[in-house]
Amino acid sequence: MNAISMSLLKKTSSCETDLGASVTAMGALCEPGQTAVPLKPSATMLAAGARAGGVSVEIAWKIYQAMIHHAD
């Protein structure tokens, strides 16, 4: 095998690993009750959470961070 073939094989296996990880992650989202959420909520999301909880936007942000960082 020449150097170009070796390089292509190495990249292909890395892509396959990345693809496999992506498929696994997407499979987890297919479980009932699971959804993707942004790591940083929009201002609208924070305002809605603050209103719903009767707390300040700052507290809503802390609650959101806690939920994201401690998800099962």
The first five atom37 places (N, CA, C, CB, O) and aatype in JSON, in Angstrom:
{
  "aatype": [12, 2, 0, 9, 15, 12, 15, 10, 10, 11, 11, 16, 15, 15, 4, 6, 16, 3, 10, 7, 0, 15, 19, 16, 0, 12, 7, 0, 10, 4, 6, 14, 7, 5, 16, 0, 19, 14, 10, 11, 14, 15, 0, 16, 12, 10, 0, 0, 7, 0, 1, 0, 7, 7, 19, 15, 19, 6, 9, 0, 17, 11, 9, 18, 5, 0, 12, 9, 8, 8, 0, 3],
  "atom_mask": [
    [1, 1, 1, 1, 1],
    [1, 1, 1, 1, 1],
    [1, 1, 1, 1, 1],
    [1, 1, 1, 1, 1],
    [1, 1, 1, 1, 1],
    [1, 1, 1, 1, 1],
    [1, 1, 1, 1, 1],
    [1, 1, 1, 1, 1],
    [1, 1, 1, 1, 1],
    [1, 1, 1, 1, 1],
    [1, 1, 1, 1, 1],
    [1, 1, 1, 1, 1],
    [1, 1, 1, 1, 1],
    [1, 1, 1, 1, 1],
    [1, 1, 1, 1, 1],
    [1, 1, 1, 1, 1],
    [1, 1, 1, 1, 1],
    [1, 1, 1, 1, 1],
    [1, 1, 1, 1, 1],
    [1, 1, 1, 0, 1],
    [1, 1, 1, 1, 1],
    [1, 1, 1, 1, 1],
    [1, 1, 1, 1, 1],
    [1, 1, 1, 1, 1],
    [1, 1, 1, 1, 1],
    [1, 1, 1, 1, 1],
    [1, 1, 1, 0, 1],
    [1, 1, 1, 1, 1],
    [1, 1, 1, 1, 1],
    [1, 1, 1, 1, 1],
    [1, 1, 1, 1, 1],
    [1, 1, 1, 1, 1],
    [1, 1, 1, 0, 1],
    [1, 1, 1, 1, 1],
    [1, 1, 1, 1, 1],
    [1, 1, 1, 1, 1],
    [1, 1, 1, 1, 1],
    [1, 1, 1, 1, 1],
    [1, 1, 1, 1, 1],
    [1, 1, 1, 1, 1],
    [1, 1, 1, 1, 1],
    [1, 1, 1, 1, 1],
    [1, 1, 1, 1, 1],
    [1, 1, 1, 1, 1],
    [1, 1, 1, 1, 1],
    [1, 1, 1, 1, 1],
    [1, 1, 1, 1, 1],
    [1, 1, 1, 1, 1],
    [1, 1, 1, 0, 1],
    [1, 1, 1, 1, 1],
    [1, 1, 1, 1, 1],
    [1, 1, 1, 1, 1],
    [1, 1, 1, 0, 1],
    [1, 1, 1, 0, 1],
    [1, 1, 1, 1, 1],
    [1, 1, 1, 1, 1],
    [1, 1, 1, 1, 1],
    [1, 1, 1, 1, 1],
    [1, 1, 1, 1, 1],
    [1, 1, 1, 1, 1],
    [1, 1, 1, 1, 1],
    [1, 1, 1, 1, 1],
    [1, 1, 1, 1, 1],
    [1, 1, 1, 1, 1],
    [1, 1, 1, 1, 1],
    [1, 1, 1, 1, 1],
    [1, 1, 1, 1, 1],
    [1, 1, 1, 1, 1],
    [1, 1, 1, 1, 1],
    [1, 1, 1, 1, 1],
    [1, 1, 1, 1, 1],
    [1, 1, 1, 1, 1]
  ],
  "atom_positions": [
    [[0.85, -1.18, 0.0], [0.0, 0.0, 0.0], [0.9, 1.24, 0.0], [-0.97, 0.0, 1.23], [1.92, 1.27, 0.68]],
    [[0.51, 2.24, -0.74], [1.31, 3.46, -0.76], [0.84, 4.43, 0.33], [1.24, 4.13, -2.14], [-0.15, 4.16, 1.01]],
    [[1.54, 5.54, 0.5], [1.24, 6.49, 1.57], [-0.13, 7.13, 1.39], [2.31, 7.59, 1.62], [-0.81, 7.42, 2.38]],
    [[-0.55, 7.34, 0.15], [-1.87, 7.94, -0.08], [-2.97, 6.99, 0.36], [-2.04, 8.31, -1.57], [-3.94, 7.41, 0.99]],
    [[-2.82, 5.71, 0.04], [-3.83, 4.73, 0.45], [-3.91, 4.64, 1.96], [-3.51, 3.34, -0.13], [-5.0, 4.58, 2.53]],
    [[-2.76, 4.63, 2.62], [-2.74, 4.57, 4.08], [-3.44, 5.77, 4.68], [-1.3, 4.48, 4.6], [-4.2, 5.65, 5.64]],
    [[-3.19, 6.94, 4.1], [-3.81, 8.17, 4.59], [-5.32, 8.1, 4.43], [-3.26, 9.39, 3.86], [-6.06, 8.47, 5.35]],
    [[-5.79, 7.63, 3.3], [-7.22, 7.52, 3.06], [-7.87, 6.52, 4.02], [-7.49, 7.1, 1.62], [-8.97, 6.76, 4.52]],
    [[-7.19, 5.42, 4.28], [-7.74, 4.43, 5.2], [-7.84, 5.0, 6.61], [-6.88, 3.16, 5.21], [-8.83, 4.76, 7.3]],
    [[-6.84, 5.74, 7.04], [-6.88, 6.33, 8.37], [-8.03, 7.32, 8.49], [-5.56, 7.03, 8.69], [-8.73, 7.32, 9.49]],
    [[-8.23, 8.16, 7.48], [-9.32, 9.12, 7.52], [-10.67, 8.44, 7.48], [-9.19, 10.1, 6.35], [-11.61, 8.87, 8.15]],
    [[-10.78, 7.37, 6.7], [-12.05, 6.66, 6.62], [-12.42, 6.06, 7.96], [-11.98, 5.56, 5.55], [-13.57, 6.15, 8.38]],
    [[-11.47, 5.44, 8.65], [-11.79, 4.83, 9.93], [-12.18, 5.9, 10.95], [-10.61, 4.01, 10.45], [-13.05, 5.66, 11.79]],
    [[-11.54, 7.07, 10.9], [-11.9, 8.16, 11.8], [-13.32, 8.64, 11.51], [-10.91, 9.33, 11.67], [-14.11, 8.89, 12.43]],
    [[-13.65, 8.76, 10.22], [-15.0, 9.17, 9.84], [-16.03, 8.15, 10.3], [-15.1, 9.37, 8.31], [-17.12, 8.5, 10.75]],
    [[-15.66, 6.87, 10.17], [-16.59, 5.83, 10.61], [-16.82, 5.91, 12.11], [-16.05, 4.44, 10.24], [-17.94, 5.69, 12.58]],
    [[-15.77, 6.23, 12.87], [-15.91, 6.39, 14.31], [-16.81, 7.58, 14.62], [-14.53, 6.57, 14.98], [-17.69, 7.48, 15.48]],
    [[-16.58, 8.69, 13.93], [-17.42, 9.88, 14.13], [-18.87, 9.58, 13.75], [-16.89, 11.06, 13.3], [-19.8, 9.99, 14.45]],
    [[-19.04, 8.88, 12.64], [-20.39, 8.53, 12.19], [-21.06, 7.61, 13.2], [-20.34, 7.87, 10.81], [-22.24, 7.78, 13.52]],
    [[-20.32, 6.65, 13.7], [-20.87, 5.73, 14.7], [-21.3, 6.47, 15.96], [0.0, 0.0, 0.0], [-22.35, 6.17, 16.53]],
    [[-20.5, 7.42, 16.4], [-20.85, 8.21, 17.58], [-22.09, 9.04, 17.32], [-19.68, 9.12, 17.99], [-22.95, 9.19, 18.19]],
    [[-22.18, 9.58, 16.11], [-23.36, 10.39, 15.76], [-24.62, 9.53, 15.73], [-23.16, 11.07, 14.4], [-25.67, 9.95, 16.22]],
    [[-24.51, 8.35, 15.16], [-25.67, 7.45, 15.1], [-26.09, 7.05, 16.5], [-25.34, 6.2, 14.27], [-27.29, 6.98, 16.79]],
    [[-25.14, 6.78, 17.37], [-25.45, 6.44, 18.76], [-26.17, 7.59, 19.46], [-24.17, 6.06, 19.52], [-27.15, 7.38, 20.17]],
    [[-25.67, 8.8, 19.27], [-26.29, 9.97, 19.89], [-27.7, 10.19, 19.36], [-25.44, 11.22, 19.65], [-28.61, 10.48, 20.13]],
    [[-27.87, 10.05, 18.07], [-29.21, 10.23, 17.48], [-30.15, 9.13, 17.96], [-29.13, 10.24, 15.94], [-31.34, 9.37, 18.15]],
    [[-29.63, 7.94, 18.16], [-30.46, 6.86, 18.68], [-30.98, 7.17, 20.07], [0.0, 0.0, 0.0], [-32.11, 6.83, 20.4]],
    [[-30.16, 7.82, 20.88], [-30.59, 8.19, 22.23], [-31.73, 9.2, 22.18], [-29.42, 8.77, 23.03], [-32.61, 9.2, 23.05]],
    [[-31.73, 10.06, 21.16], [-32.79, 11.04, 21.04], [-34.11, 10.41, 20.62], [-32.4, 12.11, 20.04], [-35.17, 11.02, 20.78]],
    [[-34.06, 9.2, 20.09], [-35.28, 8.51, 19.67], [-36.02, 7.88, 20.85], [-34.95, 7.44, 18.64], [-37.16, 7.44, 20.7]],
    [[-35.38, 7.84, 22.0], [-36.04, 7.28, 23.18], [-37.16, 8.21, 23.62], [-35.03, 7.06, 24.34], [-37.03, 9.43, 23.54]],
    [[-38.26, 7.65, 24.07], [-39.37, 8.5, 24.52], [-38.92, 9.46, 25.62], [-40.53, 7.62, 25.04], [-38.21, 9.08, 26.55]],
    [[-39.34, 10.71, 25.5], [-39.03, 11.7, 26.51], [-37.71, 12.42, 26.32], [0.0, 0.0, 0.0], [-37.38, 13.31, 27.1]],
    [[-36.94, 12.07, 25.28], [-35.65, 12.71, 25.05], [-35.78, 13.73, 23.92], [-34.57, 11.66, 24.7], [-36.52, 13.53, 22.97]],
    [[-35.04, 14.83, 24.05], [-35.02, 15.87, 23.02], [-33.7, 16.62, 23.08], [-36.22, 16.84, 23.19], [-33.02, 16.6, 24.1]],
    [[-33.36, 17.26, 22.0], [-32.14, 18.08, 21.96], [-32.5, 19.5, 22.39], [-31.49, 18.08, 20.54], [-33.51, 20.04, 21.96]],
    [[-31.66, 20.08, 23.22], [-31.86, 21.46, 23.66], [-30.55, 22.21, 23.51], [-32.38, 21.52, 25.14], [-29.48, 21.6, 23.57]],
    [[-30.61, 23.52, 23.33], [-29.37, 24.29, 23.22], [-28.66, 24.37, 24.57], [-29.66, 25.72, 22.69], [-29.3, 24.38, 25.62]],
    [[-27.32, 24.42, 24.52], [-26.57, 24.58, 25.76], [-26.8, 25.96, 26.36], [-25.08, 24.36, 25.52], [-26.76, 26.13, 27.58]],
    [[-27.04, 26.94, 25.5], [-27.3, 28.3, 25.97], [-28.69, 28.7, 25.49], [-26.21, 29.31, 25.44], [-28.92, 28.83, 24.29]],
    [[-29.62, 28.89, 26.41], [-30.99, 29.24, 26.0], [-31.06, 30.67, 25.46], [-31.95, 29.08, 27.18], [-30.23, 31.52, 25.8]],
    [[-32.05, 30.91, 24.64], [-32.26, 32.27, 24.12], [-32.84, 33.15, 25.23], [-33.2, 32.26, 22.88], [-33.3, 32.65, 26.26]],
    [[-32.82, 34.43, 25.01], [-33.4, 35.38, 25.97], [-34.89, 35.1, 26.14], [-33.17, 36.84, 25.51], [-35.44, 35.23, 27.24]],
    [[-35.55, 34.72, 25.04], [-36.98, 34.41, 25.1], [-37.23, 33.18, 25.97], [-37.54, 34.18, 23.68], [-38.18, 33.16, 26.76]],
    [[-36.39, 32.18, 25.83], [-36.53, 30.97, 26.65], [-36.36, 31.31, 28.13], [-35.5, 29.9, 26.23], [-37.13, 30.86, 28.98]],
    [[-35.33, 32.1, 28.44], [-35.09, 32.47, 29.83], [-36.23, 33.29, 30.41], [-33.79, 33.25, 29.95], [-36.64, 33.09, 31.55]],
    [[-36.76, 34.21, 29.61], [-37.88, 35.04, 30.08], [-39.1, 34.17, 30.35], [-38.22, 36.15, 29.05], [-39.8, 34.37, 31.34]],
    [[-39.37, 33.22, 29.46], [-40.51, 32.31, 29.66], [-40.32, 31.47, 30.91], [-40.69, 31.4, 28.43], [-41.27, 31.27, 31.67]],
    [[-39.11, 30.97, 31.13], [-38.84, 30.18, 32.33], [-38.98, 31.0, 33.6], [0.0, 0.0, 0.0], [-39.49, 30.52, 34.61]],
    [[-38.51, 32.24, 33.54], [-38.62, 33.13, 34.7], [-40.08, 33.41, 35.03], [-37.87, 34.45, 34.44], [-40.47, 33.39, 36.2]],
    [[-40.88, 33.68, 34.0], [-42.31, 33.93, 34.23], [-43.0, 32.68, 34.79], [-43.01, 34.37, 32.92], [-43.79, 32.77, 35.74]],
    [[-42.71, 31.55, 34.21], [-43.36, 30.3, 34.64], [-43.0, 29.95, 36.09], [-42.96, 29.15, 33.72], [-43.83, 29.43, 36.83]],
    [[-41.76, 30.23, 36.46], [-41.32, 29.9, 37.81], [-41.48, 31.01, 38.82], [0.0, 0.0, 0.0], [-41.26, 30.81, 40.01]],
    [[-41.87, 32.19, 38.34], [-42.01, 33.32, 39.25], [-40.68, 33.74, 39.86], [0.0, 0.0, 0.0], [-40.61, 34.15, 41.02]],
    [[-39.6, 33.63, 39.04], [-38.26, 33.99, 39.51], [-37.64, 34.98, 38.53], [-37.35, 32.73, 39.66], [-38.22, 35.26, 37.48]],
    [[-36.47, 35.5, 38.87], [-35.77, 36.42, 37.98], [-35.14, 35.64, 36.82], [-34.68, 37.21, 38.76], [-35.01, 34.41, 36.88]],
    [[-34.77, 36.36, 35.78], [-34.11, 35.74, 34.63], [-32.78, 35.11, 35.08], [-33.87, 36.79, 33.5], [-32.39, 34.06, 34.58]],
    [[-32.09, 35.76, 36.0], [-30.82, 35.23, 36.5], [-31.02, 33.87, 37.17], [-30.17, 36.21, 37.48], [-30.22, 32.95, 36.97]],
    [[-32.06, 33.74, 37.97], [-32.35, 32.47, 38.63], [-32.77, 31.43, 37.59], [-33.46, 32.64, 39.7], [-32.37, 30.26, 37.68]],
    [[-33.57, 31.84, 36.6], [-33.96, 30.92, 35.53], [-32.73, 30.39, 34.8], [-34.92, 31.62, 34.54], [-32.67, 29.21, 34.46]],
    [[-31.74, 31.27, 34.57], [-30.5, 30.86, 33.91], [-29.75, 29.84, 34.76], [-29.6, 32.09, 33.63], [-29.25, 28.84, 34.24]],
    [[-29.67, 30.07, 36.07], [-28.98, 29.12, 36.96], [-29.7, 27.78, 36.97], [-28.9, 29.69, 38.38], [-29.05, 26.73, 36.99]],
    [[-31.02, 27.8, 36.97], [-31.8, 26.56, 36.94], [-31.54, 25.82, 35.63], [-33.32, 26.85, 37.1], [-31.33, 24.6, 35.64]],
    [[-31.54, 26.53, 34.51], [-31.3, 25.92, 33.21], [-29.91, 25.27, 33.18], [-31.43, 26.97, 32.08], [-29.76, 24.13, 32.73]],
    [[-28.91, 26.0, 33.65], [-27.55, 25.46, 33.67], [-27.48, 24.19, 34.52], [-26.56, 26.5, 34.21], [-26.84, 23.21, 34.13]],
    [[-28.13, 24.21, 35.66], [-28.11, 23.04, 36.54], [-28.74, 21.84, 35.85], [-28.85, 23.35, 37.85], [-28.23, 20.73, 35.96]],
    [[-29.85, 22.07, 35.15], [-30.5, 20.95, 34.45], [-29.63, 20.4, 33.33], [-31.85, 21.4, 33.88], [-29.54, 19.18, 33.15]],
    [[-28.98, 21.27, 32.58], [-28.12, 20.83, 31.48], [-26.92, 20.06, 32.01], [-27.65, 22.03, 30.63], [-26.58, 19.0, 31.48]],
    [[-26.28, 20.58, 33.04], [-25.04, 19.97, 33.54], [-25.27, 18.71, 34.37], [-24.28, 20.98, 34.35], [-24.33, 17.96, 34.62]],
    [[-26.48, 18.48, 34.81], [-26.76, 17.31, 35.64], [-27.77, 16.37, 35.02], [-27.26, 17.75, 36.99], [-28.42, 15.59, 35.71]],
    [[-27.89, 16.45, 33.69], [-28.82, 15.54, 32.99], [-28.29, 14.12, 33.07], [-29.02, 15.97, 31.52], [-27.08, 13.91, 33.02]],
    [[-29.18, 13.17, 33.19], [-28.78, 11.75, 33.26], [-28.27, 11.26, 31.94], [-29.94, 10.87, 33.71], [-27.89, 10.09, 31.82]]
  ]
}
